[in-house]
Amino acid sequence: MARVYVSVGSNVDRERNVRSSLDALRERFGRLDCSRVYQTEAVGFDGEPFYNLVVGFDTDLAPRELVDLLHAIEAAHGRRRDQPSFSDRSLDLDLLLYDDRVVDEPGLVLPRPEILEYAFVLGPLAELAGGLRHPLLGRSYRALWDDFDTSGQAMRPVEL
């Protein structure tokens, strides 16, 4: 079994889509460890605020199989892949970490680069897995978060 961490985000019917996606993940994988849910502004486009969180769980699926399943859950929630990268999302499920594997293949990069780019990814990941170390940098996610410049990336915890 591998321990994985997945970011969850939505800015379209966000409460319903986030809750429903967590239900779908629980149905397939059982127990989920969940960070707090944060409201964040859209990044890279003008859009409604997002709800974001990170979940951790164990899986017997290979990384590509897991990504395919995450895409299927997104599609079931109305996600379309023919839209620009920076646009409204009914649901966004991104595989951040798969144990401490390093992968750089077309369509699959682990650890996911966005961990180091966005507060709404690194903050919740550090909340759940702060003691783990980034496999390329050797630094803990807590230390990376402590040094992260959050200016322009405000996050506000919300109740879901």
N, C-alpha and C positions, 0 to 999 in steps of 0.2 A: 504494500500500500504506500502510496505517495501522499505527502501533505502538500496541498495546494492553496494558493491565495488568489482570489478573484475580486476584481473591482466591479461594483454594481453602480450604475448611474441611470437617471431618467429625468427628463424635463417635460415630458408629455404625459398627462395623467399620472404624475410621478408617484404619488402614494400608492395607488392601485397597482401600477406596474412593478414597483419595488417589492411590495408585499407579495404579489403573485409570483414574481421570479424567485423570491426566497422560498415560497412554498414548493415551487418546482424543483429547486435545488435540494430541499429537505427530502422531498419524495424520492429522489434518485440517490442521494448520498447520506441521508440520515442527519445526524447532528451537525449543525453549523455553528462555528464561532463567528460572531458578528461584532464589528466595531460599532461605535455610535453612528447615527445617520447625520450627515451634514448638508446644510443648504449652501450652495456655492453659485456664483454667477457663471453664466455661460462664458466659455473661453474660445476666442477666435471667431466669434460671430455674435450678433445681437439676437438673443433668445431669452426665453423664460429661465429662471433659476433652476438648477439641478438639485436633486437629492443624490448624494453619493455615500457609499460605505464600502468596506472591504469585508469579505467573508473568507473563512478558512475551513477546510474540510479534508477528509481523506478519500482517496479514490484508487480504484484498480485500473482505471482507464489510462491509456498512453496519452501523452500530451496532445497529439493531433486529434485523437478520438474525443478528448475532453473539449478542445476548441470547437469541434464539429457539434457536439452536444450543446455547448454554450450558444453557438450560432442558431441552432434549432429552437432553443428557448427564446432567444431574441426574436426570431421570425414569428413564433407563436404569439408574441406580444406586439406585433405590427412593425418590427424593425425592418427597414428596407436598406439594402446595401448599395443601391444605385444613387444614393444621395451624397453630397459633398462630405468630406471628412468632418468639417466643422459645421454641424447643423443640428437641429432639434433631434432628440432621440427618445423614442418610446422606451427603449431599453438598450443599455450597453453593458455587456458582460465581457470583461477582458481578463485573460489568464495572466497574472502577474508573476507568480513563482510556481515552480513544480519541483518540490524538494529544493536542492541547491544546484539543479541542472543549469548548464549554460548551453543555449541553443541559438544558432543564427542561421536560419533557413528561410527561404521565401515564404512569407505568411506566418512565420512563427519565430519570435525572438524572445528568449528568456535569459535573465530576468527582463521583464518588459521595460523599455527605456523610459516610459512615462512615470515610473516610480521616482526617478530623479528630477522630473520636470514639473510635476503638479502637486500642490499641497493636498488636493482632495484625493490623491492616490497615496502619497507617502505618509501623510498624517494618520489616516485610518490604519494603514499597514503597520506603522510603528506602534500604534495602540494595541494591535493584536499580536504582533510578532517582533516587538522591539528588540528582543535579545538575539534574534537571528542575524546572521551577517550576509551582506550583499556578496554573492559569490565572485564578483569581479573586483570589487573595491576592498573587501575584507573588513568593512566597517559595519557596525550594527545599524539596523534601521532606526533605532532610537537615537543614536549619535548623528546619523544623517538628518533626521528630523530636527534635532536640536540645532543643527547648523544651517537649516534650510531658510532661505529668504522668502517669507510669506507675503512680502509687500505686493499688493495688487492681486492677491489670491485669498481673499477673506473667506473664512468658513465659519458657519454658525451651526452648533449642534441643534437638532430638532427632534421632537418626539414623533415617532411613526405610529 
